[in-house]
Amino acid sequence: MELEKIRNLSNEELAHQQKTTAEQLFRLRFQVALGQNDGVKKIRQLRREIAQIKTVARERELGIRGEVNDAAPAETKKGAR
């Protein structure tokens, strides 16, 4: 999943996507351990997707990537100095 698509998800959808991706990763690791699959590339992709989802969730929690309205007052404060 692309980063822009992840950013457009709601908080509930983010949590659901993270849970789903983590389950896929678990199953794939299990298959690799049993020798049924050589999914090294897919494991890497799933780990990256989980990291991106967690990053977006944390940014929202901290208010780093807020709405455009939140960024405008901060720019005016810098210009006033």
PyRosetta script that sets phi, psi and omega in degrees:
from pyrosetta import init, pose_from_sequence

init()
pose = pose_from_sequence("MELEKIRNLSNEELAHQQKTTAEQLFRLRFQVALGQNDGVKKIRQLRREIAQIKTVARERELGIRGEVNDAAPAETKKGAR")
pose.set_psi(1, 137.9)
pose.set_omega(1, -178.1)
pose.set_phi(2, -77.2)
pose.set_psi(2, 155.2)
pose.set_omega(2, -176.7)
pose.set_phi(3, -62.1)
pose.set_psi(3, -39.2)
pose.set_omega(3, 179.6)
pose.set_phi(4, -64.3)
pose.set_psi(4, -37.6)
pose.set_omega(4, 177.3)
pose.set_phi(5, -65.8)
pose.set_psi(5, -39.3)
pose.set_omega(5, 178.5)
pose.set_phi(6, -64.1)
pose.set_psi(6, -42.8)
pose.set_omega(6, -179.9)
pose.set_phi(7, -64.3)
pose.set_psi(7, -27.5)
pose.set_omega(7, -178.6)
pose.set_phi(8, -83.3)
pose.set_psi(8, -6.9)
pose.set_omega(8, 179.5)
pose.set_phi(9, -77.6)
pose.set_psi(9, 151.9)
pose.set_omega(9, 175.0)
pose.set_phi(10, -77.3)
pose.set_psi(10, 171.4)
pose.set_omega(10, -179.2)
pose.set_phi(11, -62.3)
pose.set_psi(11, -39.5)
pose.set_omega(11, 179.1)
pose.set_phi(12, -66.9)
pose.set_psi(12, -41.1)
pose.set_omega(12, 178.4)
pose.set_phi(13, -66.1)
pose.set_psi(13, -35.3)
pose.set_omega(13, 176.5)
pose.set_phi(14, -62.2)
pose.set_psi(14, -46.4)
pose.set_omega(14, -179.5)
pose.set_phi(15, -62.7)
pose.set_psi(15, -41.8)
pose.set_omega(15, 179.1)
pose.set_phi(16, -65.2)
pose.set_psi(16, -43.0)
pose.set_omega(16, -179.7)
pose.set_phi(17, -64.6)
pose.set_psi(17, -39.3)
pose.set_omega(17, 178.8)
pose.set_phi(18, -64.5)
pose.set_psi(18, -42.9)
pose.set_omega(18, 179.8)
pose.set_phi(19, -64.0)
pose.set_psi(19, -44.6)
pose.set_omega(19, -179.5)
pose.set_phi(20, -63.0)
pose.set_psi(20, -44.5)
pose.set_omega(20, -179.3)
pose.set_phi(21, -66.2)
pose.set_psi(21, -39.4)
pose.set_omega(21, 178.3)
pose.set_phi(22, -64.1)
pose.set_psi(22, -38.4)
pose.set_omega(22, 176.7)
pose.set_phi(23, -65.3)
pose.set_psi(23, -41.3)
pose.set_omega(23, 177.5)
pose.set_phi(24, -61.0)
pose.set_psi(24, -42.8)
pose.set_omega(24, -179.8)
pose.set_phi(25, -63.1)
pose.set_psi(25, -43.4)
pose.set_omega(25, 178.7)
pose.set_phi(26, -59.4)
pose.set_psi(26, -48.4)
pose.set_omega(26, -178.7)
pose.set_phi(27, -63.2)
pose.set_psi(27, -41.0)
pose.set_omega(27, -179.6)
pose.set_phi(28, -66.6)
pose.set_psi(28, -41.5)
pose.set_omega(28, 177.0)
pose.set_phi(29, -62.4)
pose.set_psi(29, -38.9)
pose.set_omega(29, 178.8)
pose.set_phi(30, -62.6)
pose.set_psi(30, -45.0)
pose.set_omega(30, 179.1)
pose.set_phi(31, -63.5)
pose.set_psi(31, -39.9)
pose.set_omega(31, 178.9)
pose.set_phi(32, -65.0)
pose.set_psi(32, -40.4)
pose.set_omega(32, 179.9)
pose.set_phi(33, -64.4)
pose.set_psi(33, -33.3)
pose.set_omega(33, 178.9)
pose.set_phi(34, -83.4)
pose.set_psi(34, -6.9)
pose.set_omega(34, 179.1)
pose.set_phi(35, 82.6)
pose.set_psi(35, 13.2)
pose.set_omega(35, -178.5)
pose.set_phi(36, -85.5)
pose.set_psi(36, -14.7)
pose.set_omega(36, -172.9)
pose.set_phi(37, -149.2)
pose.set_psi(37, 145.1)
pose.set_omega(37, 173.0)
pose.set_phi(38, -114.0)
pose.set_psi(38, 66.9)
pose.set_omega(38, -173.0)
pose.set_phi(39, -99.0)
pose.set_psi(39, 47.2)
pose.set_omega(39, -177.5)
pose.set_phi(40, -63.3)
pose.set_psi(40, -41.8)
pose.set_omega(40, -179.6)
pose.set_phi(41, -65.8)
pose.set_psi(41, -41.5)
pose.set_omega(41, 179.9)
pose.set_phi(42, -66.8)
pose.set_psi(42, -37.2)
pose.set_omega(42, 177.0)
pose.set_phi(43, -60.9)
pose.set_psi(43, -44.5)
pose.set_omega(43, 179.1)
pose.set_phi(44, -60.7)
pose.set_psi(44, -42.9)
pose.set_omega(44, 179.7)
pose.set_phi(45, -64.6)
pose.set_psi(45, -42.7)
pose.set_omega(45, -179.8)
pose.set_phi(46, -66.1)
pose.set_psi(46, -40.9)
pose.set_omega(46, 177.8)
pose.set_phi(47, -63.1)
pose.set_psi(47, -40.4)
pose.set_omega(47, 178.4)
pose.set_phi(48, -64.4)
pose.set_psi(48, -42.1)
pose.set_omega(48, -179.8)
pose.set_phi(49, -64.3)
pose.set_psi(49, -42.0)
pose.set_omega(49, 177.3)
pose.set_phi(50, -62.0)
pose.set_psi(50, -42.5)
pose.set_omega(50, 179.0)
pose.set_phi(51, -63.2)
pose.set_psi(51, -40.5)
pose.set_omega(51, 179.1)
pose.set_phi(52, -66.0)
pose.set_psi(52, -41.3)
pose.set_omega(52, 178.9)
pose.set_phi(53, -63.0)
pose.set_psi(53, -45.4)
pose.set_omega(53, 179.8)
pose.set_phi(54, -64.7)
pose.set_psi(54, -36.6)
pose.set_omega(54, 179.0)
pose.set_phi(55, -65.3)
pose.set_psi(55, -45.3)
pose.set_omega(55, 179.5)
pose.set_phi(56, -63.9)
pose.set_psi(56, -42.0)
pose.set_omega(56, 178.9)
pose.set_phi(57, -62.2)
pose.set_psi(57, -41.8)
pose.set_omega(57, -179.6)
pose.set_phi(58, -69.2)
pose.set_psi(58, -38.6)
pose.set_omega(58, 176.4)
pose.set_phi(59, -59.9)
pose.set_psi(59, -42.0)
pose.set_omega(59, 178.8)
pose.set_phi(60, -66.0)
pose.set_psi(60, -39.5)
pose.set_omega(60, -180.0)
pose.set_phi(61, -62.3)
pose.set_psi(61, -40.9)
pose.set_omega(61, -179.0)
pose.set_phi(62, -85.5)
pose.set_psi(62, -12.6)
pose.set_omega(62, -179.2)
pose.set_phi(63, 77.3)
pose.set_psi(63, 22.8)
pose.set_omega(63, -179.2)
pose.set_phi(64, -71.4)
pose.set_psi(64, -47.4)
pose.set_omega(64, -179.6)
pose.set_phi(65, -106.2)
pose.set_psi(65, 67.3)
pose.set_omega(65, -178.9)
pose.set_phi(66, -83.0)
pose.set_psi(66, -164.8)
pose.set_omega(66, 179.0)
pose.set_phi(67, -71.9)
pose.set_psi(67, 166.4)
pose.set_omega(67, -179.2)
pose.set_phi(68, -63.6)
pose.set_psi(68, -33.6)
pose.set_omega(68, -179.7)
pose.set_phi(69, -63.2)
pose.set_psi(69, -32.7)
pose.set_omega(69, 179.0)
pose.set_phi(70, -70.5)
pose.set_psi(70, -31.4)
pose.set_omega(70, -176.8)
pose.set_phi(71, -77.7)
pose.set_psi(71, -29.0)
pose.set_omega(71, -175.7)
pose.set_phi(72, -63.8)
pose.set_psi(72, -45.6)
pose.set_omega(72, 179.1)
pose.set_phi(73, -63.4)
pose.set_psi(73, -33.3)
pose.set_omega(73, 179.9)
pose.set_phi(74, -66.1)
pose.set_psi(74, -35.1)
pose.set_omega(74, 179.0)
pose.set_phi(75, -71.1)
pose.set_psi(75, -36.2)
pose.set_omega(75, 179.5)
pose.set_phi(76, -69.8)
pose.set_psi(76, -32.1)
pose.set_omega(76, 177.0)
pose.set_phi(77, -66.2)
pose.set_psi(77, -39.5)
pose.set_omega(77, -179.8)
pose.set_phi(78, -66.4)
pose.set_psi(78, -37.7)
pose.set_omega(78, -179.0)
pose.set_phi(79, -71.6)
pose.set_psi(79, -23.4)
pose.set_omega(79, -177.6)
pose.set_phi(80, -78.5)
pose.set_psi(80, -17.8)
pose.set_omega(80, -176.7)
pose.set_phi(81, -72.2)
pose.dump_pdb("model.pdb")
